[in-house]
Amino acid sequence: MDVGTILLAGVGMWLLAEGLLYAGAPDLLRRLGALLSRLTTEEVRSAGLWSAALGALILYIALRFT
């Protein structure tokens, strides 16, 4: 599998998961949006960096050990 295929599959999975969340739990996502708007820029940035690091780790494990 080449990198382009992996990226395209990843974007597809992301959109699928996000769409299912919005369709299945719209009120929860509204509450999470309200919570996000109350966080400081540094808190949001930190959460984003941790999320990116976790995603990179999961991707590494998936590609390395499967």
CNS distance restraints for C-alpha pairs under 8 A (distance, minus, plus):
assign (resid   1 and name CA) (resid   5 and name CA) 6.41 0.50 0.50
assign (resid   1 and name CA) (resid   6 and name CA) 6.95 0.50 0.50
assign (resid   2 and name CA) (resid   6 and name CA) 6.47 0.50 0.50
assign (resid   3 and name CA) (resid   7 and name CA) 6.11 0.50 0.50
assign (resid   4 and name CA) (resid   8 and name CA) 6.06 0.50 0.50
assign (resid   5 and name CA) (resid   9 and name CA) 6.04 0.50 0.50
assign (resid   6 and name CA) (resid  10 and name CA) 6.05 0.50 0.50
assign (resid   7 and name CA) (resid  11 and name CA) 6.18 0.50 0.50
assign (resid   8 and name CA) (resid  12 and name CA) 6.17 0.50 0.50
assign (resid   9 and name CA) (resid  13 and name CA) 6.15 0.50 0.50
assign (resid  10 and name CA) (resid  14 and name CA) 6.11 0.50 0.50
assign (resid  11 and name CA) (resid  15 and name CA) 6.18 0.50 0.50
assign (resid  12 and name CA) (resid  16 and name CA) 6.07 0.50 0.50
assign (resid  13 and name CA) (resid  17 and name CA) 6.07 0.50 0.50
assign (resid  14 and name CA) (resid  18 and name CA) 6.08 0.50 0.50
assign (resid  15 and name CA) (resid  19 and name CA) 5.86 0.50 0.50
assign (resid  16 and name CA) (resid  20 and name CA) 6.16 0.50 0.50
assign (resid  17 and name CA) (resid  21 and name CA) 6.25 0.50 0.50
assign (resid  18 and name CA) (resid  22 and name CA) 6.24 0.50 0.50
assign (resid  19 and name CA) (resid  23 and name CA) 6.04 0.50 0.50
assign (resid  20 and name CA) (resid  24 and name CA) 5.77 0.50 0.50
assign (resid  21 and name CA) (resid  25 and name CA) 5.53 0.50 0.50
assign (resid  21 and name CA) (resid  26 and name CA) 7.07 0.50 0.50
assign (resid  21 and name CA) (resid  29 and name CA) 7.70 0.50 0.50
assign (resid  22 and name CA) (resid  26 and name CA) 4.88 0.50 0.50
assign (resid  22 and name CA) (resid  29 and name CA) 6.86 0.50 0.50
assign (resid  25 and name CA) (resid  29 and name CA) 6.52 0.50 0.50
assign (resid  26 and name CA) (resid  30 and name CA) 6.29 0.50 0.50
assign (resid  27 and name CA) (resid  31 and name CA) 6.32 0.50 0.50
assign (resid  28 and name CA) (resid  32 and name CA) 6.20 0.50 0.50
assign (resid  29 and name CA) (resid  33 and name CA) 6.05 0.50 0.50
assign (resid  30 and name CA) (resid  34 and name CA) 6.30 0.50 0.50
assign (resid  31 and name CA) (resid  35 and name CA) 6.23 0.50 0.50
assign (resid  32 and name CA) (resid  36 and name CA) 6.06 0.50 0.50
assign (resid  33 and name CA) (resid  37 and name CA) 6.25 0.50 0.50
assign (resid  34 and name CA) (resid  38 and name CA) 6.71 0.50 0.50
assign (resid  35 and name CA) (resid  39 and name CA) 6.78 0.50 0.50
assign (resid  36 and name CA) (resid  44 and name CA) 7.45 0.50 0.50
assign (resid  39 and name CA) (resid  43 and name CA) 6.05 0.50 0.50
assign (resid  39 and name CA) (resid  44 and name CA) 6.47 0.50 0.50
assign (resid  40 and name CA) (resid  44 and name CA) 6.37 0.50 0.50
assign (resid  41 and name CA) (resid  45 and name CA) 6.05 0.50 0.50
assign (resid  42 and name CA) (resid  46 and name CA) 5.98 0.50 0.50
assign (resid  43 and name CA) (resid  47 and name CA) 6.16 0.50 0.50
assign (resid  44 and name CA) (resid  48 and name CA) 6.13 0.50 0.50
assign (resid  45 and name CA) (resid  49 and name CA) 6.20 0.50 0.50
assign (resid  46 and name CA) (resid  50 and name CA) 6.22 0.50 0.50
assign (resid  47 and name CA) (resid  51 and name CA) 6.05 0.50 0.50
assign (resid  48 and name CA) (resid  52 and name CA) 6.07 0.50 0.50
assign (resid  49 and name CA) (resid  53 and name CA) 6.11 0.50 0.50
assign (resid  50 and name CA) (resid  54 and name CA) 6.13 0.50 0.50
assign (resid  51 and name CA) (resid  55 and name CA) 6.08 0.50 0.50
assign (resid  52 and name CA) (resid  56 and name CA) 6.09 0.50 0.50
assign (resid  53 and name CA) (resid  57 and name CA) 6.18 0.50 0.50
assign (resid  54 and name CA) (resid  58 and name CA) 6.18 0.50 0.50
assign (resid  55 and name CA) (resid  59 and name CA) 6.07 0.50 0.50
assign (resid  56 and name CA) (resid  60 and name CA) 6.03 0.50 0.50
assign (resid  57 and name CA) (resid  61 and name CA) 6.17 0.50 0.50
assign (resid  58 and name CA) (resid  62 and name CA) 6.05 0.50 0.50
assign (resid  59 and name CA) (resid  63 and name CA) 6.11 0.50 0.50
assign (resid  60 and name CA) (resid  64 and name CA) 5.78 0.50 0.50
assign (resid  61 and name CA) (resid  65 and name CA) 5.71 0.50 0.50
assign (resid  61 and name CA) (resid  66 and name CA) 7.81 0.50 0.50
assign (resid  62 and name CA) (resid  66 and name CA) 5.80 0.50 0.50
